[in-house]
């Protein structure tokens, strides 16, 4: 169900209610519903807000004028202030941009079992990933063992990789966004079923597992506007030190930039080269991995979102890496390969923990901005302005260096008692498309002489320049 059916849900809730509406209220509501227009598949944010607001207003006027309040109506209406907020609250850069452009479908379907209600808030599919926004009370944590069995497309289970993140919003509610990637080609239109069977309720310091069945369903239409698929046949190939990368396709959408390639690597990059369960407790091991960076022709790095791969015996690994969308006109993109080596200490049970301790530099909070601090050999951060308000604190800053998407939230404020004023990626807003400049909202802070800035020192990662691959594509944004 999408946003235009909110009014229908309100009507359905009333019709299934054990209470009886006065006749004049019922007649007026039926008249309103009979005159509602047909909505297109994708309407603007303004239209969505206007029609939901109009219908809610008519209900409030009619219902409260008669002195009647249905619990069923109250249940639906009290969700209206946060419906359509999941993607803006906890979506990555691509999801938030798509939401701002009105490209997402707002659903608003609520199901309840065992006294736990969850709402399928928003959904979008652009051919590269399927993103689902869920709203639920903040004392509930949804248990998701994996994508298998959770997602169905036209009734068929989807084999997909998944990731998710949650953040508390207003009125005791939490927004959770789950992202699914698959090698399967999904239809342009399909019925999505999202299912889970366990939640954890946290109350008064105790956790309680609740078994149930929560089924959420909605039709989905694949995003088609401004989607560009650029295949490379033959592939674009680079080889160095036993590493071979062959780029086969690039996809650019308003939500994502996707790079698909085949990968062959030496054994040292295989994380299964040692049996994790047999490493004695306390022993150090070094793991090697390859990461990827996508830089546009303006010199800006696109934010990395996720990566996945699959491999058949005797064949190269098929890799897919996802980045944020391109936001300015570019003449090419460059795929760069980054090598990382991490020292880990065995816990003796097959698990490992990192052994490196980050170095942190402190400085008194300056009265006047701008103020610049080093961030190790990765670069520096410039604090442009700091504004203390009654309910919040606003800071504008810019990072410059080789690891912008690590540098951007590797700092915090701290008072003389050692209390840290932290933030996460979803508290910050990027305010420039030509630099890594941000505005972040922190809690209300009392300005005093004890405040200081803590900045983590970051190492610049090693780029394997011999593997740089220029992708000759032209992308024009609107």
BALUMTOR-318178 format. One line per field, with one value per residue (C-alpha): residue number from 1; residue in three letters; chain; x, y, z. Coordinates in nm, 3 decimals, always signed. Layout:
num <- (NUM	...)
residuo <- (ala	...)
cadena <- (A	...)
c1 <- (X	...)
c2 <- (Y	...)
c3 <- (Z	...)
REM end
This chain:
num <- (1	2	3	4	5	6	7	8	9	10	11	12	13	14	15	16	17	18	19	20	21	22	23	24	25	26	27	28	29	30	31	32	33	34	35	36	37	38	39	40	41	42	43	44	45	46	47	48	49	50	51	52	53	54	55	56	57	58	59	60	61	62	63	64	65	66	67	68	69	70	71	72	73	74	75	76	77	78	79	80	81	82	83	84	85	86	87	88	89	90	91	92	93	94	95	96	97	98	99	100	101	102	103	104	105	106	107	108	109	110	111	112	113	114	115	116	117	118	119	120	121	122	123	124	125	126	127	128	129	130	131	132	133	134	135	136	137	138	139	140	141	142	143	144	145	146	147	148	149	150	151	152	153	154	155	156	157	158	159	160	161	162	163	164	165	166	167	168	169	170	171	172	173	174	175	176	177	178	179	180	181	182	183	184	185	186	187	188	189	190	191	192	193	194	195	196	197	198	199	200	201	202	203	204	205	206	207	208	209	210	211	212	213	214	215	216	217	218	219	220	221	222	223	224	225	226	227	228	229	230	231	232	233	234	235	236	237	238	239	240	241	242	243	244	245	246	247	248	249	250	251	252	253	254	255	256	257	258	259	260	261	262	263	264	265	266	267	268	269	270	271	272	273	274	275	276	277	278	279	280	281	282	283	284	285	286	287	288	289	290	291	292	293	294	295	296	297	298	299	300	301	302	303	304	305	306	307	308	309	310	311	312	313	314	315	316	317	318	319	320	321	322	323	324	325	326	327	328	329	330	331	332	333	334	335	336	337	338	339	340	341	342	343	344	345	346	347	348	349	350	351	352	353	354	355	356	357	358	359	360	361	362	363	364	365	366	367	368	369	370	371	372	373	374	375	376	377	378	379	380	381	382	383	384	385	386	387	388	389	390	391	392	393	394	395	396	397	398	399	400	401	402	403	404	405	406	407	408	409	410	411	412	413	414	415	416	417	418	419	420	421	422	423	424	425	426	427	428	429	430	431	432	433	434	435	436	437	438	439	440	441	442	443	444	445	446	447	448	449	450	451	452	453	454	455	456	457	458	459	460	461	462	463	464	465	466	467	468	469	470	471	472	473	474	475	476	477	478)
residuo <- (unk	unk	unk	unk	unk	unk	unk	unk	unk	unk	unk	unk	unk	unk	unk	unk	unk	unk	unk	unk	unk	unk	unk	unk	unk	unk	unk	unk	unk	unk	unk	unk	unk	unk	unk	unk	unk	unk	unk	unk	unk	unk	unk	unk	unk	unk	unk	unk	unk	unk	unk	unk	unk	unk	unk	unk	unk	unk	unk	unk	unk	unk	unk	unk	unk	unk	unk	unk	unk	unk	unk	unk	unk	unk	unk	unk	unk	unk	unk	unk	unk	unk	unk	unk	unk	unk	unk	unk	unk	unk	unk	unk	unk	unk	unk	unk	unk	unk	unk	unk	unk	unk	unk	unk	unk	unk	unk	unk	unk	unk	unk	unk	unk	unk	unk	unk	unk	unk	unk	unk	unk	unk	unk	unk	unk	unk	unk	unk	unk	unk	unk	unk	unk	unk	unk	unk	unk	unk	unk	unk	unk	unk	unk	unk	unk	unk	unk	unk	unk	unk	unk	unk	unk	unk	unk	unk	unk	unk	unk	unk	unk	unk	unk	unk	unk	unk	unk	unk	unk	unk	unk	unk	unk	unk	unk	unk	unk	unk	unk	unk	unk	unk	unk	unk	unk	unk	unk	unk	unk	unk	unk	unk	unk	unk	unk	unk	unk	unk	unk	unk	unk	unk	unk	unk	unk	unk	unk	unk	unk	unk	unk	unk	unk	unk	unk	unk	unk	unk	unk	unk	unk	unk	unk	unk	unk	unk	unk	unk	unk	unk	unk	unk	unk	unk	unk	unk	unk	unk	unk	unk	unk	unk	unk	unk	unk	unk	unk	unk	unk	unk	unk	unk	unk	unk	unk	unk	unk	unk	unk	unk	unk	unk	unk	unk	unk	unk	unk	unk	unk	unk	unk	unk	unk	unk	unk	unk	unk	unk	unk	unk	unk	unk	unk	unk	unk	unk	unk	unk	unk	unk	unk	unk	unk	unk	unk	unk	unk	unk	unk	unk	unk	unk	unk	unk	unk	unk	unk	unk	unk	unk	unk	unk	unk	unk	unk	unk	unk	unk	unk	unk	unk	unk	unk	unk	unk	unk	unk	unk	unk	unk	unk	unk	unk	unk	unk	unk	unk	unk	unk	unk	unk	unk	unk	unk	unk	unk	unk	unk	unk	unk	unk	unk	unk	unk	unk	unk	unk	unk	unk	unk	unk	unk	unk	unk	unk	unk	unk	unk	unk	unk	unk	unk	unk	unk	unk	unk	unk	unk	unk	unk	unk	unk	unk	unk	unk	unk	unk	unk	unk	unk	unk	unk	unk	unk	unk	unk	unk	unk	unk	unk	unk	unk	unk	unk	unk	unk	unk	unk	unk	unk	unk	unk	unk	unk	unk	unk	unk	unk	unk	unk	unk	unk	unk	unk	unk	unk	unk	unk	unk	unk	unk	unk	unk	unk	unk	unk	unk	unk	unk	unk	unk	unk	unk	unk	unk	unk	unk	unk	unk	unk	unk	unk	unk	unk	unk	unk	unk	unk	unk	unk	unk	unk	unk	unk	unk	unk	unk	unk	unk	unk	unk	unk	unk	unk	unk	unk	unk	unk)
cadena <- (A	A	A	A	A	A	A	A	A	A	A	A	A	A	A	A	A	A	A	A	A	A	A	A	A	A	A	A	A	A	A	A	A	A	A	A	A	A	A	A	A	A	A	A	A	A	A	A	A	A	A	A	A	A	A	A	A	A	A	A	A	A	A	A	A	A	A	A	A	A	A	A	A	A	A	A	A	A	A	A	A	A	A	A	A	A	A	A	A	A	A	A	A	A	A	A	A	A	A	A	A	A	A	A	A	A	A	A	A	A	A	A	A	A	A	A	A	A	A	A	A	A	A	A	A	A	A	A	A	A	A	A	A	A	A	A	A	A	A	A	A	A	A	A	A	A	A	A	A	A	A	A	A	A	A	A	A	A	A	A	A	A	A	A	A	A	A	A	A	A	A	A	A	A	A	A	A	A	A	A	A	A	A	A	A	A	A	A	A	A	A	A	A	A	A	A	A	A	A	A	A	A	A	A	A	A	A	A	A	A	A	A	A	A	A	A	A	A	A	A	A	A	A	A	A	A	A	A	A	A	A	A	A	A	A	A	A	A	A	A	A	A	A	A	A	A	A	A	A	A	A	A	A	A	A	A	A	A	A	A	A	A	A	A	A	A	A	A	A	A	A	A	A	A	A	A	A	A	A	A	A	A	A	A	A	A	A	A	A	A	A	A	A	A	A	A	A	A	A	A	A	A	A	A	A	A	A	A	A	A	A	A	A	A	A	A	A	A	A	A	A	A	A	A	A	A	A	A	A	A	A	A	A	A	A	A	A	A	A	A	A	A	A	A	A	A	A	A	A	A	A	A	A	A	A	A	A	A	A	A	A	A	A	A	A	A	A	A	A	A	A	A	A	A	A	A	A	A	A	A	A	A	A	A	A	A	A	A	A	A	A	A	A	A	A	A	A	A	A	A	A	A	A	A	A	A	A	A	A	A	A	A	A	A	A	A	A	A	A	A	A	A	A	A	A	A	A	A	A	A	A	A	A	A	A	A	A	A	A	A	A	A	A	A	A	A	A	A	A	A	A	A	A	A	A	A	A	A	A	A	A	A	A	A	A	A	A	A	A	A	A	A	A	A	A	A	A	A)
c1 <- (+0.000	+0.138	+0.080	-0.244	-0.414	-0.372	-0.720	-0.855	-0.690	-0.854	-1.187	-1.129	-1.033	-1.359	-1.567	-1.411	-1.453	-1.718	-1.822	-2.088	-2.040	-2.326	-2.501	-2.410	-2.038	-2.052	-2.227	-1.972	-1.679	-1.828	-1.868	-1.502	-1.378	-1.594	-1.429	-1.066	-0.870	-0.669	-0.301	-0.012	+0.253	+0.492	+0.359	+0.541	+0.610	+0.387	+0.085	+0.135	+0.147	-0.153	-0.387	-0.292	-0.332	-0.669	-0.813	-0.682	-0.831	-1.170	-1.169	-1.077	-1.344	-1.617	-1.528	-1.453	-1.756	-1.970	-1.792	-1.681	-1.324	-1.262	-0.959	-0.907	-0.887	-0.657	-0.425	-0.382	-0.377	-0.116	+0.135	+0.086	+0.356	+0.633	+0.499	+0.741	+1.035	+1.238	+1.458	+1.530	+1.612	+1.847	+1.899	+2.241	+2.325	+2.165	+1.845	+1.810	+1.859	+1.601	+1.360	+1.414	+1.335	+1.009	+1.129	+1.043	+0.707	+0.556	+0.351	+0.224	+0.105	+0.088	+0.059	+0.033	+0.099	+0.151	+0.091	+0.379	+0.297	+0.538	+0.486	+0.620	+0.699	+0.888	+1.037	+1.247	+1.409	+1.639	+1.771	+2.083	+1.934	+1.602	+1.564	+1.290	+1.209	+1.035	+0.891	+0.843	+0.849	+1.195	+1.169	+1.151	+1.442	+1.356	+1.543	+1.661	+1.874	+1.933	+1.760	+1.667	+1.295	+1.244	+1.196	+0.960	+0.919	+0.586	+0.566	+0.918	+1.192	+1.477	+1.840	+2.004	+2.269	+2.142	+2.242	+2.050	+2.069	+1.832	+1.795	+1.551	+1.325	+1.051	+0.761	+0.929	+0.960	+1.258	+1.328	+1.506	+1.626	+1.717	+1.899	+1.902	+2.128	+2.091	+2.236	+1.885	+1.714	+1.388	+1.080	+1.001	+0.687	+0.642	+0.467	+0.705	+0.653	+0.872	+0.843	+1.004	+0.903	+1.084	+1.140	+1.314	+1.142	+1.368	+1.189	+1.328	+1.671	+1.536	+1.518	+1.228	+1.211	+0.867	+0.782	+0.517	+0.453	+0.475	+0.394	+0.425	+0.335	+0.331	+0.354	+0.690	+0.771	+1.135	+1.277	+1.327	+1.396	+1.764	+1.887	+2.190	+2.347	+2.687	+2.828	+3.193	+3.248	+3.530	+3.585	+3.821	+4.115	+4.407	+4.660	+4.932	+5.109	+4.878	+4.561	+4.338	+4.032	+3.799	+3.517	+3.210	+2.941	+2.861	+2.509	+2.418	+2.083	+1.951	+2.000	+2.325	+2.639	+2.713	+3.037	+3.045	+3.373	+3.550	+3.831	+4.126	+4.361	+4.654	+4.586	+4.684	+4.355	+4.151	+4.016	+3.971	+4.344	+4.359	+4.114	+3.980	+3.883	+4.235	+4.421	+4.535	+4.399	+4.615	+4.796	+4.823	+4.723	+4.728	+4.439	+4.470	+4.179	+4.103	+3.862	+3.755	+3.717	+3.527	+3.648	+3.472	+3.636	+3.607	+3.834	+3.562	+3.529	+3.180	+3.072	+3.111	+2.790	+2.844	+3.008	+2.929	+3.068	+3.009	+3.232	+3.195	+3.476	+3.744	+3.605	+3.694	+3.494	+3.210	+3.216	+2.969	+3.049	+2.792	+2.861	+2.653	+2.498	+2.682	+2.561	+2.737	+2.814	+3.112	+3.303	+3.447	+3.484	+3.800	+3.789	+4.078	+4.191	+4.292	+4.494	+4.442	+4.624	+4.470	+4.636	+4.393	+4.423	+4.255	+4.000	+4.042	+3.684	+3.714	+3.663	+3.920	+3.959	+4.168	+4.488	+4.543	+4.451	+4.354	+4.556	+4.344	+4.452	+4.275	+4.251	+4.055	+3.735	+3.819	+3.599	+3.638	+3.618	+3.759	+3.991	+4.191	+4.328	+4.532	+4.377	+4.697	+4.856	+4.508	+4.443	+4.282	+3.950	+3.846	+3.574	+3.401	+3.136	+2.997	+2.655	+2.512	+2.132	+1.888	+1.797	+2.091	+2.438	+2.522	+2.871	+2.980	+3.308	+3.500	+3.740	+4.023	+4.231	+4.251	+3.985	+3.695	+3.428	+3.630	+3.750	+3.400	+3.285	+3.616	+3.584	+3.366	+3.335	+3.427	+3.387	+3.612	+3.435	+3.511	+3.154	+3.156	+2.911	+2.892	+2.698	+2.645	+2.640	+2.266	+2.301	+2.512	+2.408	+2.641	+2.619	+2.839	+2.858	+3.209	+3.378	+3.339	+3.165	+2.899	+2.662	+2.608	+2.357	+2.480	+2.285	+2.244	+2.581	+2.658	+2.953	+3.234	+3.613	+3.639	+3.508	+3.761	+3.769	+3.885	+4.011	+4.111	+4.438	+4.386	+4.633	+4.610	+4.538	+4.758	+4.625	+4.751	+4.789	+4.874	+4.515	+4.341	+4.075	+3.923	+3.560	+3.482	+3.123	+2.941	+2.679	+2.474	+2.270	+1.959)
c2 <- (+0.000	+0.342	+0.694	+0.757	+0.472	+0.631	+0.775	+0.432	+0.279	+0.535	+0.453	+0.078	+0.119	+0.306	+0.045	-0.237	-0.046	-0.167	+0.195	+0.366	+0.705	+0.951	+0.946	+1.303	+1.232	+0.908	+1.082	+1.363	+1.117	+0.905	+1.220	+1.313	+0.967	+0.960	+1.281	+1.181	+1.177	+0.888	+0.930	+0.864	+0.608	+0.882	+1.211	+1.505	+1.550	+1.855	+1.666	+1.385	+1.626	+1.829	+1.533	+1.356	+1.683	+1.761	+1.418	+1.419	+1.765	+1.659	+1.359	+1.565	+1.825	+1.567	+1.335	+1.582	+1.793	+1.494	+1.428	+1.088	+0.948	+0.596	+0.410	+0.266	+0.613	+0.735	+0.440	+0.538	+0.917	+0.929	+0.782	+1.058	+1.294	+1.039	+0.853	+0.909	+0.990	+0.667	+0.736	+1.095	+0.989	+0.698	+0.658	+0.691	+0.982	+0.822	+0.726	+1.071	+1.242	+1.015	+1.095	+1.469	+1.436	+1.253	+0.931	+0.696	+0.530	+0.605	+0.306	+0.350	-0.008	-0.114	-0.471	-0.593	-0.925	-1.012	-0.649	-0.528	-0.295	-0.217	+0.006	-0.041	+0.324	+0.363	+0.156	+0.218	-0.007	+0.130	-0.193	-0.195	-0.234	-0.262	-0.031	-0.067	+0.177	+0.049	+0.241	+0.083	+0.177	+0.241	-0.039	-0.294	-0.443	-0.644	-0.976	-1.036	-1.352	-1.286	-1.211	-1.575	-1.618	-1.252	-1.111	-1.243	-1.106	-1.202	-1.484	-1.619	-1.602	-1.370	-1.469	-1.141	-0.979	-0.734	-0.459	-0.234	+0.054	+0.204	+0.542	+0.678	+0.958	+1.161	+1.040	+0.722	+0.583	+0.433	+0.426	+0.123	+0.103	-0.231	-0.258	-0.571	-0.644	-0.940	-1.073	-1.166	-0.938	-0.828	-0.736	-0.372	-0.418	-0.670	-0.744	-0.718	-0.923	-0.844	-1.092	-1.151	-1.371	-1.242	-0.913	-0.823	-0.588	-0.393	-0.272	-0.154	-0.297	-0.639	-0.801	-1.022	-1.217	-1.222	-1.478	-1.382	-1.322	-0.980	-0.971	-0.642	-0.616	-0.350	-0.321	-0.186	-0.013	-0.006	+0.344	+0.421	+0.795	+0.897	+0.536	+0.474	+0.131	+0.137	-0.207	-0.261	-0.536	-0.618	-0.537	-0.263	-0.458	-0.377	-0.623	-0.581	-0.805	-1.099	-0.888	-0.871	-0.645	-0.649	-0.391	-0.514	-0.256	+0.073	+0.174	+0.529	+0.607	+0.888	+0.643	+0.460	+0.430	+0.063	-0.084	-0.453	-0.631	-0.967	-1.009	-1.245	-1.210	-1.393	-1.622	-1.360	-1.177	-1.490	-1.458	-1.836	-1.909	-1.998	-2.194	-1.935	-2.190	-2.330	-2.005	-2.020	-1.758	-1.447	-1.515	-1.229	-1.268	-1.020	-1.007	-0.844	-0.706	-0.489	-0.196	+0.034	+0.406	+0.582	+0.931	+1.158	+1.380	+1.676	+1.497	+1.417	+1.070	+0.919	+0.780	+0.399	+0.220	-0.157	-0.439	-0.802	-1.090	-1.444	-1.706	-2.040	-2.300	-2.230	-1.886	-1.528	-1.371	-1.149	-0.833	-0.548	-0.228	+0.043	+0.412	+0.725	+0.879	+1.125	+1.474	+1.692	+1.665	+1.435	+1.319	+1.005	+0.805	+0.636	+0.311	+0.291	-0.013	+0.025	-0.231	-0.268	-0.488	-0.536	-0.696	-0.902	-1.097	-1.437	-1.487	-1.866	-1.930	-1.834	-1.463	-1.183	-0.829	-0.545	-0.455	-0.098	+0.188	+0.515	+0.823	+1.119	+1.483	+1.743	+2.120	+2.382	+2.483	+2.816	+3.117	+3.222	+3.011	+2.894	+2.657	+2.373	+2.050	+1.771	+1.426	+1.226	+1.178	+1.139	+1.514	+1.786	+1.919	+2.283	+2.393	+2.686	+2.785	+2.677	+2.793	+2.714	+2.715	+2.630	+2.284	+2.195	+2.286	+2.342	+2.299	+2.348	+2.194	+2.067	+1.775	+1.765	+1.457	+1.104	+0.941	+1.190	+0.937	+0.833	+1.182	+1.333	+1.181	+1.100	+1.379	+1.497	+1.761	+1.681	+1.873	+1.889	+1.593	+1.368	+1.367	+1.319	+1.488	+1.241	+1.221	+0.965	+0.992	+1.057	+1.370	+1.539	+1.705	+1.758	+2.124	+2.124	+1.916	+2.036	+1.966	+1.753	+2.021	+1.932	+2.072	+1.856	+1.881	+1.794	+1.793	+2.116	+2.205	+2.470	+2.667	+2.706	+2.711	+2.335	+2.234	+2.083	+1.922	+1.560	+1.455	+1.100	+1.065	+0.862	+0.682	+0.731	+0.402	+0.264	+0.308	+0.067	+0.319	+0.052	-0.075	+0.259	+0.215	+0.517	+0.456	+0.668	+0.763	+1.095	+1.166	+1.484	+1.561	+1.775)
c3 <- (+0.000	-0.088	+0.036	-0.153	+0.035	+0.379	+0.347	+0.253	+0.557	+0.783	+0.622	+0.661	+1.027	+1.087	+0.909	+1.113	+1.440	+1.690	+1.739	+1.529	+1.366	+1.360	+1.022	+0.923	+0.987	+0.788	+0.496	+0.489	+0.494	+0.214	+0.009	+0.066	-0.034	-0.347	-0.468	-0.407	-0.736	-0.879	-0.797	-1.034	-0.943	-0.830	-0.701	-0.556	-0.189	-0.183	-0.321	-0.070	+0.221	+0.101	+0.052	+0.374	+0.563	+0.400	+0.473	+0.830	+0.883	+0.751	+0.980	+1.284	+1.207	+1.147	+1.430	+1.705	+1.610	+1.694	+2.025	+1.899	+1.902	+1.773	+1.910	+1.562	+1.410	+1.686	+1.623	+1.257	+1.296	+1.571	+1.324	+1.068	+1.206	+1.138	+0.833	+0.545	+0.775	+0.779	+0.476	+0.573	+0.929	+0.873	+0.498	+0.338	+0.108	-0.198	-0.018	+0.135	-0.201	-0.364	-0.081	-0.124	-0.496	-0.424	-0.589	-0.302	-0.233	+0.106	+0.215	+0.572	+0.623	+0.989	+1.114	+1.472	+1.643	+2.008	+2.097	+1.878	+1.588	+1.303	+1.002	+0.652	+0.594	+0.265	-0.016	-0.328	-0.589	-0.861	-1.013	-0.793	-0.445	-0.267	+0.034	+0.294	+0.576	+0.890	+1.187	+1.529	+1.896	+2.039	+2.296	+2.013	+1.821	+1.511	+1.489	+1.133	+1.100	+0.730	+0.402	+0.335	+0.391	+0.484	+0.137	-0.128	-0.479	-0.633	-0.379	-0.446	-0.183	-0.277	-0.229	-0.132	+0.081	+0.339	+0.576	+0.811	+1.053	+1.312	+1.479	+1.735	+1.617	+1.786	+2.000	+2.122	+1.770	+1.587	+1.214	+1.067	+0.708	+0.550	+0.217	+0.002	-0.295	-0.529	-0.852	-0.966	-1.215	-1.055	-1.259	-1.333	-1.120	-0.841	-0.513	-0.219	+0.098	+0.400	+0.686	+1.025	+1.315	+1.624	+1.805	+2.129	+2.373	+2.609	+2.918	+3.249	+3.172	+3.073	+2.731	+2.630	+2.304	+2.147	+1.878	+1.628	+1.262	+1.099	+0.726	+0.537	+0.169	-0.099	-0.477	-0.598	-0.926	-1.037	-1.064	-1.434	-1.441	-1.490	-1.478	-1.703	-1.757	-1.933	-2.023	-2.122	-2.379	-2.379	-2.010	-1.889	-1.741	-1.509	-1.368	-1.103	-0.849	-0.916	-0.892	-1.200	-1.220	-1.521	-1.508	-1.697	-1.617	-1.446	-1.346	-1.245	-1.078	-0.856	-0.567	-0.640	-0.851	-0.910	-1.047	-1.146	-1.217	-1.214	-0.961	-0.930	-0.631	-0.465	-0.170	+0.090	+0.026	+0.097	+0.452	+0.465	+0.428	+0.797	+1.005	+1.246	+1.508	+1.531	+1.602	+1.969	+2.206	+2.215	+1.888	+1.639	+1.276	+0.989	+0.746	+0.403	+0.207	-0.092	-0.079	-0.358	-0.415	-0.693	-0.787	-1.034	-1.294	-1.054	-0.806	-0.552	-0.399	-0.390	-0.052	-0.043	+0.054	+0.034	-0.154	-0.229	-0.430	-0.546	-0.703	-0.876	-0.867	-1.124	-1.217	-1.117	-0.834	-0.950	-0.740	-0.708	-0.519	-0.453	-0.403	-0.350	-0.662	-0.882	-0.790	-1.049	-1.420	-1.481	-1.788	-1.630	-1.311	-1.181	-0.985	-0.739	-0.542	-0.177	+0.016	+0.390	+0.641	+0.987	+1.287	+1.493	+1.818	+1.847	+2.124	+2.095	+1.985	+1.621	+1.685	+1.669	+1.801	+1.665	+1.849	+1.730	+1.962	+1.794	+1.879	+1.987	+1.989	+2.203	+2.176	+2.373	+2.197	+2.031	+2.081	+1.721	+1.406	+1.168	+1.350	+1.190	+1.340	+1.184	+1.138	+1.116	+0.776	+0.622	+0.626	+0.837	+0.963	+0.968	+1.210	+1.040	+1.292	+1.629	+1.745	+2.088	+2.115	+2.391	+2.262	+2.040	+1.920	+1.552	+1.409	+1.049	+0.936	+0.634	+0.605	+0.354	+0.289	+0.155	+0.377	+0.380	+0.479	+0.784	+0.873	+0.864	+1.195	+1.365	+1.623	+1.912	+2.184	+2.543	+2.869	+3.171	+3.335	+3.039	+2.907	+2.531	+2.296	+2.011	+1.687	+1.415	+1.038	+1.036	+1.253	+0.986	+0.661	+0.369	+0.268	-0.042	-0.358	-0.442	-0.108	+0.206	+0.412	+0.669	+0.929	+1.237	+1.521	+1.870	+2.197	+2.388	+2.541	+2.800	+2.661	+2.912	+2.925	+2.990	+2.647	+2.410	+2.069	+2.037	+1.693	+1.599	+1.409	+1.091	+0.867	+0.494	+0.320	+0.045	-0.308	-0.574	-0.854	-1.113	-1.080	-1.141	-1.409	-1.580	-1.671	-1.980	-1.906	-1.916	-1.649	-1.650	-1.341	-1.330)
REM end
